[in-house]
């Protein structure tokens, strides 16, 4: 059997963390997912995450943040005031934050810090190339010509 769900959407509200009886952190949130074929239709899906994934998501995202979620569908059942109730929830295994630096600066993040990249993509690729050359016993002259000072 296969139970996998992939979603891309935006948080409809700030996520919240609750503590389970055993001390496990549980994130609760609601994701708005637009229909690719019908722009007038949007699904609102309840999301749960646990432990470190829950803490990081709560820290670095807020209402309106765009995220990609990989998880599984779970049907929850409970009884309240003598009535049986149920709902479907996505249990997240992975949450990827899909936003650029400009979006990070625009969003009102909970920790109120602006995140800036300190290295460009080209510098990162050059650094990785340098490390590979060193690992394979090559000389690091290539990295020196590119201006990398602290190669590996």
HELIX and SHEET records of a PDB file:
HELIX    1   1 UNK A   51  UNK A   60  1                                  10    
HELIX    2   2 UNK A  101  UNK A  106  1                                   6    
HELIX    3   3 UNK A  121  UNK A  135  1                                  15    
HELIX    4   4 UNK A  141  UNK A  145  1                                   5    
SHEET    1   A 6 UNK A  16  UNK A  19  0                                        
SHEET    2   A 6 UNK A  25  UNK A  34 -1                                        
SHEET    3   A 6 UNK A   5  UNK A  11 -1                                        
SHEET    4   A 6 UNK A  66  UNK A  80 -1                                        
SHEET    5   A 6 UNK A  83  UNK A  97 -1                                        
SHEET    6   A 6 UNK A  42  UNK A  50  1                                        
END                                                                             
